[in-house]
Structures are given as structure tokens and as C-alpha cells.
């Protein structure tokens, strides 16, 4: 836990100026933009372009969880990604992708 003195010092300065004094570099992402993560953006695009993407809100949280679980299973075990040589993430992480790519 930070000392009382440090907390008092932090209150007396803006966070940005305090971080600069401490040598902490600012993020280089676009300012005030929360959607600047290319990995999550790619995943969101994949979700939105699925043929079974819901056109209406889910009736309940449980139904939303069931849909998302099915999506995650499909994404990890059946969806072949162009960025990883058209194998599934499961094949890539399990090591099976090496043999699959050699057999092509």
C-alpha cells in the first residue's frame, strides 16, 4: 500500500505530470479512444458478421451466455484463421498446426 506521503503528493498534482516525473511513458494509443485494440476489434468484426448473429437483444443473460459459449467453441475449434495459416486456434496452440501445414 502506498505511503500517506505519496498519496498526499499524488493528490497535489495531475496524474499525467506525476507519471512523467516518475518516468512512466504515456500510452501511444489514440487519446480517449477505447476501441483501439486490433485484436478485440478483429474478434468483434468476426462476431458481427456471423450468419447467426442475433438481430434482437437476448431474452436473458443466460441465453446470451449460451450463445457466447457456442461462439467461443466455434471460434477456437472450427474457424480457420487466415492470420495463422488457415488453422484453428486450438490446432495452433496444441501443436497440430505444424503437421497440418506440412501436409499441405
PyMOL commands that set and color helices and strands:
alter all, ss='L'
color gray80, all
select helices_A, chain A and resi 4-11+15-21+38-48+61-77+82-84+89-94+96-103
alter helices_A, ss='H'
color red, helices_A
deselect
rebuild
show_as cartoon
